Amino acid sequence: MIEIAVGDRYVLEEMRAGGYTLGGEQSGHVIFAEYATTGDGILTGLALGAEMASNKKSLAELASVMKIYPQVLINVPGVDKSRVETDSALQQVVAEAEAELAGTGRVLLRASGTEPLVRVMVEAADAGTAKSWAERIARVVEKQLKN
């Protein structure tokens, strides 16, 4: 698995650069480069059905190998989203969270491309840790980037 910036555009760019035929995002966008350059839900459903049939396994059986971590998403409106990548206090708290969550979770902090807000998403092995870090980072976003 390769992690890149959020957005179909970046997924497709990385797929082309690496010669990959399958890419996707957590939002559910799945790109099959052999057939399309954008996510296609019908194509994804057909591919999943074909996989189930060829392996003679139910969707539950196929999904059982995936570990799902609790996830907390906080949208922070009314801030200067252009500074999300450059504010040192914000980068510091994200680095602290990433260090604590290393191997057991992740942090995604990004300016929305469609709305005037910053998104804070934290995954962790337990919901309390995810919530605690997401709220802490959101408070720093509000304090540091307020308009």
C-alpha positions in Angstrom: 0.0 0.0 0.0 1.2 3.5 -0.9 -0.1 6.6 1.0 -0.4 9.8 -1.0 -2.3 13.1 -0.9 -6.1 12.8 -0.8 -8.0 13.0 -4.1 -8.6 10.9 -7.2 -6.2 13.1 -9.1 -3.3 12.2 -6.9 -4.3 8.5 -6.8 -4.4 8.4 -10.6 -1.1 10.3 -10.9 0.6 7.8 -8.6 -1.0 4.9 -10.4 0.4 6.1 -13.7 3.8 6.9 -12.3 4.1 3.5 -10.7 2.4 1.5 -13.4 -0.3 0.3 -11.0 -3.7 -1.0 -12.2 -5.7 -0.6 -8.9 -5.9 2.4 -6.7 -8.4 4.0 -4.3 -9.3 6.1 -1.4 -11.0 5.5 1.9 -14.0 7.5 0.7 -14.8 4.5 -1.5 -13.4 5.7 -4.8 -11.7 2.8 -6.5 -9.9 3.2 -9.8 -9.3 0.3 -12.2 -6.8 1.8 -14.6 -7.5 -0.9 -17.2 -11.1 0.4 -17.6 -11.4 4.0 -16.3 -9.5 7.0 -15.0 -12.0 7.8 -12.3 -13.7 5.8 -9.5 -16.7 3.8 -10.7 -19.1 2.2 -8.2 -20.7 -0.2 -10.6 -17.3 -1.4 -11.9 -16.1 -1.8 -8.3 -19.2 -3.8 -7.4 -18.8 -6.1 -10.5 -15.1 -6.6 -9.6 -16.0 -7.5 -6.0 -18.7 -9.9 -7.2 -16.2 -11.6 -9.6 -13.7 -11.9 -6.7 -16.3 -13.5 -4.5 -17.3 -16.0 -7.2 -13.7 -17.0 -8.2 -12.7 -17.6 -4.6 -16.1 -19.1 -3.6 -16.1 -16.8 -0.5 -18.7 -14.5 0.9 -18.1 -10.8 1.3 -17.8 -11.3 5.1 -15.1 -14.0 4.6 -13.1 -11.7 2.2 -13.4 -8.8 4.6 -12.4 -10.8 7.7 -8.7 -10.3 7.0 -9.1 -6.5 7.3 -8.6 -4.9 10.7 -10.8 -1.8 11.2 -9.6 0.9 13.5 -11.9 3.4 15.3 -11.7 6.7 13.4 -12.6 10.2 14.5 -13.2 13.1 12.0 -13.5 16.7 13.1 -14.2 19.5 10.6 -12.8 22.8 11.8 -14.5 25.8 10.0 -13.6 29.5 10.1 -9.8 29.0 9.9 -7.1 30.0 7.4 -6.7 26.7 5.7 -3.8 27.9 3.6 -1.6 27.7 6.7 -2.4 24.1 7.6 1.0 22.9 6.1 3.2 25.6 7.5 2.1 26.4 11.0 4.9 25.1 13.4 2.7 24.5 16.4 0.2 22.5 14.4 3.0 20.5 12.8 4.4 19.8 16.3 1.1 18.4 17.7 0.6 16.2 14.6 4.2 14.9 15.0 3.5 14.1 18.6 0.3 12.2 17.7 2.1 10.3 14.9 4.9 9.3 17.2 2.4 8.0 19.8 0.3 6.2 17.2 3.2 4.7 15.2 2.2 1.3 13.9 -1.2 1.5 15.6 -3.0 4.4 13.9 -2.6 7.5 11.8 -3.3 11.2 11.5 -4.6 13.0 8.4 -4.7 16.8 8.6 -5.8 18.6 5.4 -7.5 21.6 4.1 -10.8 20.8 2.4 -10.7 21.3 -1.3 -14.4 22.0 -1.5 -15.3 23.8 1.8 -13.7 26.6 3.9 -12.5 24.3 6.6 -9.7 22.0 7.8 -10.3 18.3 8.3 -8.7 16.4 11.3 -8.9 12.6 11.1 -7.3 10.3 13.6 -7.4 6.5 13.6 -6.2 4.5 16.6 -6.4 1.1 18.1 -9.0 2.3 20.5 -11.7 4.9 20.2 -10.7 6.9 23.2 -7.2 7.5 21.9 -8.5 8.5 18.5 -11.0 11.0 20.0 -8.5 12.5 22.4 -5.9 13.2 19.7 -8.5 14.4 17.2 -9.9 16.9 19.7 -6.4 18.0 20.8 -5.3 18.6 17.2 -8.6 20.4 16.3 -8.1 22.8 19.3 -4.6 23.6 17.9 -6.1 24.2 14.4 -8.7 26.6 15.9 -6.1 28.5 18.0 -3.3 28.7 15.4 -5.3 29.2 12.2 -8.3 31.3 13.3 -9.3 34.0 10.8 
